[in-house]
Amino acid sequence: MSNIFLHEEDEDITLMLDPDLHWLDEFTWVQTEQALARSLTGLLVVEAQARLYGREITLSSPDATAGWFARADLQRLHAWEASDRVLTLSIRGQVFAVKFNRAAQPIEMTPVLFMSDAQPSDAGNWFTGAVRFITV
């Protein structure tokens, strides 16, 4: 299992995310855009072009027992999302320039255990959920 890193260049901060996070849409990316049309004579016209950016990357907790996010990391992720920064995501030997995907809910979390006033060592400071990016 490889580590997952998210780096912000301006502040020079790197978060190490839980390596148990599941990359939900890893194999749903279509690398080539295609348009089909018919000419006036009825012939099929096929146009294709490689997609350069816009790949969705969703990192999700596979279940309630793995892929946890610490409260401090979530606070940092929310600050980065609000500032619309470009981040560097390193996952499975690949590196991507990403932004938070605001077309979907970019950060969606649920506490592992709800506590109204969680202390730093409590389970109430850990969350499961999903973080959604898009390549830029």
ZATOR-256451 format. One line per 5 residues: number of its first residue (from 1); for each residue x, y, z of N, C-alpha, C, CB. Coordinates in pm, whole numbers. Glycine has a CB too. Example, Ala and Ser with C-alpha at 12.3 -4.5 7.8 and 13.67 -1.06 7.14 Angstrom:
2
1> 1319 -569 780 1230 -450 780 1320 -330 780 1131 -447 905  1285 -225 708 1367 -106 714 1290 3 787 1408 -60 572 $
This chain:
136
1> 84 -117 0 0 0 0 90 125 0 -96 -1 122  65 216 -89 150 334 -99 86 452 -28 179 368 -245  170 544 12 123 663 80 58 759 -18 237 733 153  -29 843 36 -97 946 -43 -58 1080 17 -254 925 -45  -3 1169 -65 40 1299 -17 -33 1409 -91 191 1315 -34 $
6> -65 1516 -19 -125 1635 -77 -39 1752 -33 -276 1653 -32  19 1823 -131 114 1930 -101 61 2064 -150 252 1901 -166  77 2166 -64 42 2304 -100 172 2381 -107 -58 2368 4  201 2439 -225 330 2500 -253 355 2630 -177 342 2526 -399  257 2721 -173 278 2854 -112 317 2845 35 153 2938 -125 $
11> 247 2760 110 276 2744 253 379 2634 278 148 2712 330  413 2560 171 504 2446 181 460 2348 289 646 2495 208  333 2308 279 275 2213 374 234 2088 297 151 2275 449  270 1973 351 232 1846 292 151 1766 394 356 1765 246  33 1722 352 -48 1633 435 -27 1491 385 -199 1673 432 $
16> -5 1399 478 -1 1258 443 -139 1202 476 114 1181 520  -211 1164 372 -345 1110 390 -338 960 416 -433 1140 267  -442 907 476 -449 765 510 -431 680 384 -583 732 580  -334 589 382 -312 507 262 -427 410 232 -183 430 277  -520 395 327 -635 308 305 -747 375 227 -688 259 437 $
21> -730 502 191 -833 570 113 -849 501 -22 -799 719 94  -972 490 -64 -1004 424 -191 -1020 529 -300 -1134 337 -179  -948 513 -411 -960 604 -526 -1077 552 -609 -825 610 -611  -1195 606 -584 -1318 552 -640 -1324 555 -792 -1434 628 -586  -1277 663 -852 -1293 681 -997 -1162 664 -1073 -1351 818 -1025 $
26> -1075 583 -1019 -942 565 -1081 -953 514 -1226 -858 467 -998  -1047 426 -1252 -1055 366 -1385 -1179 409 -1463 -1053 217 -1373  -1242 519 -1423 -1357 568 -1498 -1319 683 -1591 -1466 613 -1402  -1197 728 -1586 -1149 839 -1669 -1138 795 -1814 -1012 890 -1619  -1203 869 -1900 -1194 844 -2044 -1088 941 -2098 -1334 863 -2117 $
31> -980 887 -2151 -866 970 -2189 -884 1044 -2321 -744 886 -2197  -978 1000 -2402 -1000 1063 -2532 -1146 1102 -2546 -958 968 -2646  -1168 1228 -2581 -1302 1278 -2609 -1334 1246 -2754 -1314 1431 -2582  -1459 1206 -2780 -1496 1167 -2915 -1631 1227 -2951 -1500 1013 -2928  -1643 1274 -3074 -1770 1326 -3126 -1802 1253 -3255 -1763 1481 -3149 $
36> -1926 1208 -3266 -1972 1138 -3386 -2076 1224 -3455 -2030 997 -3351  -2069 1231 -3587 -2166 1307 -3666 -2181 1241 -3802 -2123 1457 -3681  -2285 1277 -3870 -2307 1228 -4007 -2287 1345 -4103 -2450 1166 -4022  -2222 1317 -4214 -2205 1419 -4317 -2333 1426 -4400 -2081 1387 -4409  -2340 1521 -4493 -2458 1534 -4578 -2479 1412 -4666 -2445 1658 -4666 $
41> -2371 1337 -4691 -2382 1217 -4774 -2413 1092 -4689 -2253 1195 -4853  -2420 1109 -4558 -2452 996 -4471 -2332 925 -4413 -2533 900 -4546  -2212 967 -4450 -2092 905 -4396 -2075 942 -4248 -1968 947 -4476  -2019 849 -4173 -1991 875 -4032 -1862 956 -4020 -1981 743 -3953  -1867 1066 -3949 -1750 1149 -3923 -1715 1133 -3776 -1775 1301 -3961 $
46> -1594 1085 -3749 -1549 1063 -3612 -1435 1160 -3583 -1503 915 -3591  -1453 1241 -3480 -1347 1331 -3435 -1307 1289 -3295 -1394 1481 -3438  -1176 1287 -3269 -1126 1246 -3138 -1010 1336 -3098 -1082 1097 -3139  -1002 1363 -2970 -893 1446 -2916 -866 1402 -2773 -930 1599 -2922  -738 1395 -2738 -701 1357 -2602 -745 1464 -2503 -549 1334 -2591 $
51> -796 1419 -2390 -830 1511 -2280 -702 1539 -2203 -942 1451 -2186  -679 1663 -2171 -557 1699 -2098 -583 1713 -1948 -500 1828 -2152  -697 1770 -1912 -728 1797 -1772 -875 1767 -1746 -695 1945 -1735  -914 1779 -1621 -1054 1758 -1586 -1083 1620 -1532 -1139 1783 -1704  -979 1543 -1504 -1000 1409 -1447 -1046 1423 -1304 -870 1324 -1455 $
56> -1155 1356 -1270 -1204 1357 -1134 -1128 1254 -1051 -1356 1328 -1129  -1088 1295 -931 -1020 1205 -838 -1094 1214 -706 -867 1242 -822  -1160 1105 -670 -1235 1098 -544 -1165 1001 -452 -1383 1054 -568  -1121 1051 -337 -1057 967 -236 -1158 947 -124 -924 1031 -183  -1192 822 -97 -1300 792 -5 -1261 686 95 -1423 749 -81 $
61> -1314 698 216 -1297 594 317 -1375 471 270 -1346 642 458  -1311 353 267 -1382 234 218 -1495 190 312 -1285 120 201  -1480 216 441 -1583 185 540 -1549 262 667 -1593 29 567  -1620 235 774 -1601 311 899 -1474 272 975 -1719 292 989  -1405 168 929 -1287 122 1003 -1155 162 938 -1292 -27 1016 $
66> -1160 226 822 -1036 259 751 -1053 388 673 -996 144 655  -940 447 636 -943 570 558 -989 690 639 -1034 553 439  -937 701 760 -979 809 850 -905 939 819 -956 769 995  -972 1050 849 -916 1185 839 -912 1247 978 -999 1275 740  -799 1306 1015 -788 1376 1143 -855 1513 1132 -639 1391 1186 $
71> -912 1559 1243 -978 1690 1246 -884 1801 1197 -1028 1722 1389  -759 1800 1242 -663 1904 1202 -641 1903 1051 -530 1885 1274  -634 1784 992 -617 1775 847 -741 1827 774 -587 1630 805  -859 1797 827 -982 1848 766 -990 2000 773 -1104 1786 834  -946 2057 883 -943 2203 893 -851 2262 788 -899 2247 1034 $
76> -737 2200 767 -643 2245 664 -705 2229 525 -509 2166 673  -768 2115 498 -833 2092 368 -942 2196 342 -893 1951 363  -1021 2228 443 -1126 2330 426 -1066 2467 395 -1213 2338 552  -956 2501 459 -890 2629 431 -837 2631 287 -773 2654 532  -778 2522 243 -728 2515 105 -843 2521 6 -647 2388 84 $
81> -952 2454 35 -1067 2456 -55 -1123 2597 -69 -1175 2360 -5  -1129 2670 41 -1183 2807 39 -1094 2902 -41 -1198 2859 181  -965 2874 -47 -872 2964 -116 -854 2930 -264 -738 2961 -46  -912 2821 -309 -905 2781 -450 -762 2761 -499 -974 2886 -537  -679 2702 -417 -539 2680 -453 -521 2555 -539 -453 2669 -327 $
86> -415 2556 -617 -374 2436 -690 -284 2357 -596 -301 2471 -825  -315 2229 -580 -240 2141 -491 -173 2032 -574 -332 2080 -382  -74 1968 -517 -8 1856 -582 -46 1729 -507 146 1874 -585  -112 1637 -577 -154 1511 -520 -64 1401 -571 -302 1481 -553  -3 1325 -480 81 1211 -515 11 1085 -466 225 1223 -453 $
91> -21 998 -561 -93 875 -527 -51 764 -622 -246 898 -532  -16 650 -567 21 530 -645 126 557 -752 -101 472 -710  226 635 -716 335 664 -809 301 766 -915 377 539 -875  186 828 -907 146 930 -1003 134 1064 -931 11 892 -1071  159 1172 -1003 152 1307 -947 55 1388 -1032 293 1374 -940 $
96> -39 1457 -965 -140 1537 -1034 -147 1677 -974 -277 1468 -1025  -166 1778 -1059 -200 1913 -1013 -353 1913 -1002 -146 2027 -1113  -405 1945 -884 -549 1934 -861 -604 2058 -791 -580 1811 -778  -734 2075 -806 -814 2169 -727 -930 2088 -671 -864 2292 -814  -995 2144 -572 -1114 2077 -519 -1225 2083 -623 -1160 2143 -385 $
101> -1298 1975 -638 -1405 1965 -735 -1533 2023 -675 -1426 1818 -780  -1561 2147 -708 -1678 2214 -654 -1806 2179 -730 -1657 2364 -656  -1793 2110 -843 -1913 2064 -914 -1981 1953 -833 -1875 2013 -1056  -1905 1886 -750 -1956 1788 -654 -1925 1846 -516 -1891 1642 -675  -1973 1785 -411 -1938 1834 -278 -1791 1801 -255 -2031 1769 -165 $
106> -1702 1903 -245 -1559 1876 -242 -1511 1800 -117 -1485 2004 -252  -1572 1827 -2 -1533 1759 121 -1661 1714 191 -1446 1852 215  -1672 1585 213 -1793 1528 275 -1749 1431 384 -1884 1455 168  -1773 1464 509 -1722 1385 621 -1829 1357 726 -1605 1457 685  -1807 1246 797 -1890 1206 910 -1797 1165 1023 -1989 1089 871 $
111> -1824 1208 1146 -1737 1166 1257 -1740 1014 1275 -1779 1235 1387  -1626 957 1311 -1621 814 1343 -1710 787 1463 -1475 769 1370  -1704 878 1560 -1787 871 1680 -1824 1013 1717 -1714 797 1798  -1953 1044 1723 -1992 1181 1755 -1965 1212 1902 -2139 1204 1722  -1897 1323 1926 -1874 1375 2061 -1894 1525 2054 -1729 1339 2114 $
116> -1976 1578 2142 -2006 1720 2136 -1885 1806 2169 -2118 1753 2232  -1794 1756 2250 -1674 1833 2288 -1553 1740 2289 -1692 1901 2428  -1515 1695 2171 -1408 1597 2160 -1274 1655 2203 -1398 1546 2018  -1200 1578 2277 -1064 1614 2317 -968 1561 2211 -1030 1556 2459  -844 1614 2207 -751 1576 2099 -731 1426 2080 -618 1638 2126 $
121> -734 1347 2185 -710 1203 2172 -839 1123 2150 -640 1150 2295  -954 1188 2149 -1082 1119 2135 -1111 1076 1992 -1193 1207 2186  -1193 973 1979 -1237 927 1847 -1321 1033 1776 -1315 797 1859  -1376 1127 1850 -1454 1234 1791 -1373 1329 1706 -1522 1311 1898  -1243 1315 1707 -1155 1396 1623 -1115 1324 1495 -1031 1434 1701 $
126> -1178 1213 1466 -1150 1135 1345 -1277 1123 1262 -1094 994 1381  -1260 1128 1130 -1374 1132 1039 -1352 1035 924 -1396 1274 986  -1462 988 867 -1459 912 743 -1539 990 640 -1517 767 762  -1510 966 515 -1584 1037 412 -1508 1040 281 -1616 1177 457  -1527 1151 209 -1466 1162 75 -1415 1303 52 -1567 1125 -34 $
131> -1306 1310 -25 -1251 1436 -73 -1247 1425 -225 -1107 1467 -12  -1300 1527 -293 -1311 1521 -439 -1226 1630 -504 -1459 1536 -483  -1142 1587 -597 -1053 1677 -670 -1083 1667 -819 -904 1644 -642  -1025 1762 -892 -1027 1758 -1038 -890 1806 -1085 -1143 1847 -1099  -835 1739 -1186 -702 1777 -1234 -710 1906 -1315 -640 1665 -1318 $
136> -605 1986 -1301 -597 2115 -1373 -462 2128 -1440 -621 2235 -1276 $
